Amino acid sequence: MEHEEQADRMEEDADRLEQHSDQLGERIENVRDDWERKEQDVSVPGAQPDPDEEEEESLPGVDADEEIVSEEGGP
């Protein structure tokens, strides 16, 4: 009987964790959607990327046409 009770508690815990996971996923999606809307709104300071900066930052030792990164950080 003790094993059945423990199994029931574990199932309830799993259901509760799944529900929390779903809620967190929804919150993440809502925040992402909100941020994307703010990026499009010029009246929101700081939401648009600086026009002087490149879209993608280059990393030392990484050539955009190459997939291999040298260990020394150079080409």
C-alpha positions as CSV (number, residue, x, y, z in Angstrom):
1,M,0.0,0.0,0.0
2,E,2.8,2.4,0.8
3,H,4.2,2.0,-2.8
4,E,0.9,2.9,-4.3
5,E,0.6,6.0,-2.2
6,Q,4.1,7.0,-3.1
7,A,3.3,6.4,-6.8
8,D,0.2,8.5,-6.5
9,R,2.2,11.4,-4.9
10,M,4.8,11.1,-7.6
11,E,2.1,11.3,-10.3
12,E,0.6,14.3,-8.7
13,D,4.0,16.0,-8.5
14,A,4.6,15.2,-12.2
15,D,1.3,16.7,-13.2
16,R,1.9,19.8,-11.1
17,L,5.4,20.2,-12.6
18,E,4.0,19.8,-16.1
19,Q,1.4,22.5,-15.4
20,H,4.1,24.8,-14.1
21,S,6.2,24.1,-17.2
22,D,3.3,24.9,-19.5
23,Q,2.6,28.2,-17.6
24,L,6.3,29.1,-17.8
25,G,6.3,28.4,-21.5
26,E,3.3,30.7,-22.0
27,R,4.9,33.5,-19.9
28,I,8.1,33.2,-22.0
29,E,6.1,33.4,-25.2
30,N,4.2,36.5,-23.9
31,V,7.4,38.2,-23.0
32,R,8.9,37.4,-26.3
33,D,5.9,38.7,-28.2
34,D,5.9,41.9,-26.0
35,W,9.6,42.5,-26.8
36,E,9.0,42.0,-30.5
37,R,6.2,44.6,-30.4
38,K,8.4,47.0,-28.5
39,E,11.2,46.6,-31.1
40,Q,8.8,47.7,-33.8
41,D,7.6,50.8,-31.7
42,V,10.0,53.7,-32.2
43,S,8.5,55.4,-29.1
44,V,10.0,52.7,-26.8
45,P,13.6,53.9,-25.9
46,G,16.2,51.2,-26.1
47,A,14.1,48.6,-27.9
48,Q,15.6,49.3,-31.3
49,P,19.1,48.3,-32.2
50,D,21.7,51.1,-32.5
51,P,21.9,51.9,-36.2
52,D,25.6,52.4,-35.9
53,E,26.1,48.8,-34.7
54,E,26.2,45.8,-37.0
55,E,23.3,43.4,-36.9
56,E,25.6,40.5,-36.0
57,E,28.7,41.0,-33.9
58,S,31.8,39.4,-35.3
59,L,33.8,37.2,-33.0
60,P,37.6,37.2,-32.9
61,G,38.9,34.1,-34.7
62,V,35.7,33.4,-36.5
63,D,35.4,34.0,-40.3
64,A,31.8,34.3,-41.5
65,D,32.6,32.0,-44.4
66,E,34.3,29.4,-42.2
67,E,32.9,27.0,-39.6
68,I,36.2,26.3,-38.0
69,V,37.6,28.5,-35.3
70,S,41.3,28.6,-34.9
71,E,42.7,27.9,-31.4
72,E,44.9,31.0,-31.5
73,G,42.0,33.4,-32.4
74,G,43.4,34.3,-35.8
75,P,42.7,33.1,-39.3
